[in-house]
Amino acid sequence: MSEMIGGYEVKEPLSNKNAGFSKWGFGEKDGKTWFLKEFLSPVYPVNRGEMTEKSMQRKLTQCHEYEIDKIRLFSQLGRASDGNLLRIHEFFRYGSKYYIATEAVTGKTFQDAVQLPEEKKILVLKILAHSMASLHQAGLVHGDIKPDNLIFRETKNGNISAKIIDIDGCFSVSAPPTDPDSMNGDQLYLAPETFQFILEQPVKLTEKIDVFAMGLVFFQLLTGDMPAFPSDDYKYPFSVLLDGKALDLSAVKNETLQEIIAGMLAADPVHRTSMQQVYETLSAAWPVKTARVSTGPVDWTRTESYEDAQRRLRRMGSFPPGAGPVDPRAAAYAGSLGGSGALKGRMGPARSAPGAGAAEDTDEFFSAAGDL
Amino acid sequence: MAANYDITYNVDMVFVIDTTGSMRPVLDLVKNNALNFYNDVTQKMSMKGKTINQLRIRVVAFKDYKASLTDGQKPMLVTDFFQLPAQNADFQRCINSLQPKGGGDEPEDGLEALAYAIKSNWETTGMKRRQIIVVWTDASTHEIGFGRETPGYPANMARDFGELTEWWGDGQMAGYMDQSAKRLLLFAPDVPYWSTISDNWDNVIHFPSRAGEGLQEVDYSQIVDTISNSI
């Protein structure tokens, strides 16, 4: 049985499989299939009768700030995308939960891309470098670059495109994460400074964490494997570098590519190359223009003003505390709950107890629950 | 040297289990798999590249305070945390001792059970922490305080749902759990107050179950997958 979520017809319930702590699925809208993601925090208060006034105001403020922040971020992302970064099609609230809708991208996996001939791999490297440079020039960081977040397509005329997905966790360089627990990406692609951040050392995360992860991805694309390191002593590339040792990049035979990757995998983010430099070096060494790589300058300085964000919020249907119409679902809840009378009519037949004589031996581990 | 650079998780779980008469299917499921639980979860986590440094489980078994006056069942039982895998056998024996009995009317006192779970003695150290409450029930809940007049009802229980919500906390005001570590997984019907919780509390995943059927539609692999995905 399908349900409607914000105008999207969802036929299979959203799932948290392989999703970390969020839910995802697919929905149909306007004759097209979209990928939907439901966020589990924050939650917009719809059952206002069931919480204290202080709690409700706090939640409304938190949600309002969250909405403004995400609209600005996703707008910035939309302007930064060169077509190969997955844009957020829609960010909305339905009931108490927030959602994003993006294009449902299908294509070939990273393992398929590893099988491409070298000249097409170079093209893929340029596409990825250009997309990441665009993102970084807009002051944004993806934060979870890894092969699973790349989708590839080969067009009928033999061109290749590469899409970077799972971008809703991106952050602004000017407002990097402060909670070490917020970094939950794949440990294999962690930059050294990200590990230090998780250990609560005083480091600031920048776009260079993407460069490191993309360096490993480039290496894997070219060779089919991770850079070699002594696996008896280390589990992850970042740990090798934190111990002052080097990764073995000799499997990349082309000198120029090896140098580029070496620059991307520098242990110190200050000395690590930028994605713009990577793109320029690749373009200079392999100057073949592709249909998917734009070359014109883009104005990255314009971001959405607070007033623009407010106007967009009003169109969405979210309003600052104390203003505007409430979510119709909230009105439905307010009518259905109210004091102990709300549960009348829900009491079904009394349960029948199993036959007497079943032994109970809970005392070994259980104690009667006492005062809190 | 590898161990110095491993990101490890200290995971605490509280199983909040409705042990009234209709809950035999899921109780049997948990009993049959209690011994394997630690291995199954750590293996799943290992496939995701995550290392569990410590896994502890605690059990809160609930029924109905008012019904206990007539059916003689203990309405609320709690354990300390079991450290797995060292206490695997104890955990198994604990789960085996639970018998699905009693309950009286259809709503049960799940909110009080949740209150006990929220106020667990959570691990506060470690590189990454996860504090996961898993609720299993096929019934709606009484309002909190419905059984307040019964003997043995705990002092200092949350006064109402609003106060319980404060105990859970949110991004602006922490409750009794670590805001970024906490997760609540509800295997419960889509009825008050479970639906109220999933509509209003953050970090909650609700798997609506069919009322009165003992969660027989849930299978073990789904439980392990869901718990592992939440870590």
Interface residues (C-beta under 8 A of the other chain):
Chain A: N16 K17 N18 A19 G20 F21 K23 L40 S41 P42 V43 P45 V46 N47 E50 M51 T52 S55 R58 K59 T61 Q62 G95 S96 D179 D181 S182 D186 Q187 L188 F195 I198 L199 D232 D233 Y234 K235 Y236 F238 S239 L242 D243 Y333 L337 S340 A342 L343 R346 M347 G348 P349 A350 R351 S352 A353 P354 A358 A359 E360 D361 T362 E364 F365 F366 S367 A368 A369 G370 D371 L372
Chain B: M1 A2 N4 Y5 D6 I7 T20 G21 S22 R24 G49 K50 V59 V60 A61 D71 K74 M76 L77 V78 T79 D90 R93 C94 S97 L98 Q99 P100 K101 G102 G103 G104 D105 E106 P107 E112 A115 Y116 K119 M127 K128 R129 S140 H142 E143 F146 G152 P154 A155 N156 M157 F161 G162 E163 T165 E166 D170 G171 Q172 M173 S180 A181 R183 V191 P192 T196 D199 N200 W201 D202 N203 V204 I205 A211 G212 D225 T226 N229 S230
